[in-house]
Amino acid sequence: MRGTGTAPAGVVSAVEFYERMAQGYDEEFEAPHRRAYDDLAWEQVLELLGDRPARVVDAGCGTGRLAARLVEAGHRVLGLEPTPSMAEVAEARWCGDRFVVHRT
């Protein structure tokens, strides 16, 4: 409904949608087609970053799956995440001081 400021029945914001998914979200990416998506994205990220460690901003870091790979590759990551439960899962991921989550 244009201009009314209300969403159609059953439509939720992205934050509300992901809020419900946080606890089992990483398991979704164990399926072969989803793992392939992650691996293809990872190849692109590595190509863009090059060989030297860098500071990386992961906007919409979710549960920190990509951030964990970045940290393992020697990078420092600032994760930005608006969904409280996703940020909580990301913060619980052990990455030492090389991954900091900022709740946006």
C-alpha positions as semicolon CSV with decimal commas, in nm:
position;residue;x (nm);y (nm);z (nm)
1;M;0,000;0,000;0,000
2;R;0,185;0,296;-0,128
3;G;0,211;0,593;0,104
4;T;0,022;0,441;0,398
5;G;0,328;0,328;0,592
6;T;0,180;-0,015;0,657
7;A;0,285;-0,345;0,507
8;P;0,041;-0,593;0,359
9;A;-0,075;-0,869;0,596
10;G;0,193;-1,133;0,650
11;V;0,482;-0,914;0,533
12;V;0,758;-0,865;0,790
13;S;1,074;-0,659;0,789
14;A;1,409;-0,820;0,712
15;V;1,507;-0,785;1,077
16;E;1,191;-0,967;1,190
17;F;1,245;-1,237;0,926
18;Y;1,606;-1,307;1,024
19;E;1,532;-1,272;1,395
20;R;1,335;-1,597;1,374
21;M;1,610;-1,780;1,182
22;A;1,928;-1,705;1,376
23;Q;1,969;-2,023;1,580
24;G;1,951;-2,263;1,284
25;Y;2,076;-2,032;1,012
26;D;2,425;-2,180;0,972
27;E;2,284;-2,532;0,933
28;E;2,095;-2,411;0,624
29;F;2,432;-2,366;0,454
30;E;2,535;-2,728;0,504
31;A;2,316;-2,825;0,208
32;P;2,536;-2,876;-0,102
33;H;2,373;-2,601;-0,310
34;R;2,403;-2,350;-0,027
35;R;2,762;-2,452;0,049
36;A;2,841;-2,400;-0,321
37;Y;2,699;-2,047;-0,293
38;D;2,927;-1,973;0,003
39;D;3,230;-2,119;-0,174
40;L;3,167;-1,916;-0,491
41;A;3,120;-1,598;-0,288
42;W;3,438;-1,677;-0,095
43;E;3,639;-1,712;-0,418
44;Q;3,520;-1,368;-0,528
45;V;3,605;-1,212;-0,193
46;L;3,955;-1,360;-0,196
47;E;4,014;-1,230;-0,547
48;L;3,910;-0,879;-0,443
49;L;4,113;-0,875;-0,120
50;G;4,439;-1,008;-0,259
51;D;4,713;-1,167;-0,051
52;R;4,776;-0,904;0,215
53;P;4,576;-0,899;0,540
54;A;4,321;-0,619;0,539
55;R;4,053;-0,454;0,746
56;V;3,715;-0,564;0,616
57;V;3,365;-0,438;0,687
58;D;3,107;-0,717;0,660
59;A;2,777;-0,531;0,623
60;G;2,490;-0,758;0,720
61;C;2,732;-1,010;0,872
62;G;2,451;-1,233;0,997
63;T;2,592;-1,513;1,209
64;G;2,950;-1,434;1,106
65;R;3,006;-1,723;0,863
66;L;3,203;-1,513;0,615
67;A;3,374;-1,316;0,890
68;A;3,510;-1,639;1,040
69;R;3,664;-1,730;0,704
70;L;3,811;-1,382;0,672
71;V;3,966;-1,401;1,018
72;E;4,108;-1,745;0,939
73;A;4,268;-1,591;0,628
74;G;4,438;-1,325;0,845
75;H;4,200;-1,030;0,808
76;R;4,043;-0,810;1,075
77;V;3,665;-0,780;1,042
78;L;3,406;-0,531;1,160
79;G;3,068;-0,698;1,128
80;L;2,759;-0,480;1,102
81;E;2,433;-0,655;1,189
82;P;2,088;-0,506;1,257
83;T;1,920;-0,829;1,372
84;P;1,975;-0,880;1,746
85;S;1,968;-1,261;1,746
86;M;2,199;-1,284;1,442
87;A;2,442;-1,042;1,608
88;E;2,429;-1,253;1,924
89;V;2,523;-1,570;1,732
90;A;2,802;-1,380;1,551
91;E;2,939;-1,245;1,879
92;A;2,947;-1,598;2,023
93;R;3,162;-1,719;1,731
94;W;3,517;-1,734;1,859
95;C;3,742;-1,521;1,643
96;G;3,959;-1,360;1,907
97;D;3,992;-0,985;1,876
98;R;3,996;-0,998;1,495
99;F;3,614;-0,991;1,463
100;V;3,401;-0,725;1,627
101;V;3,025;-0,703;1,578
102;H;2,851;-0,367;1,580
103;R;2,475;-0,385;1,617
104;T;2,333;-0,130;1,377
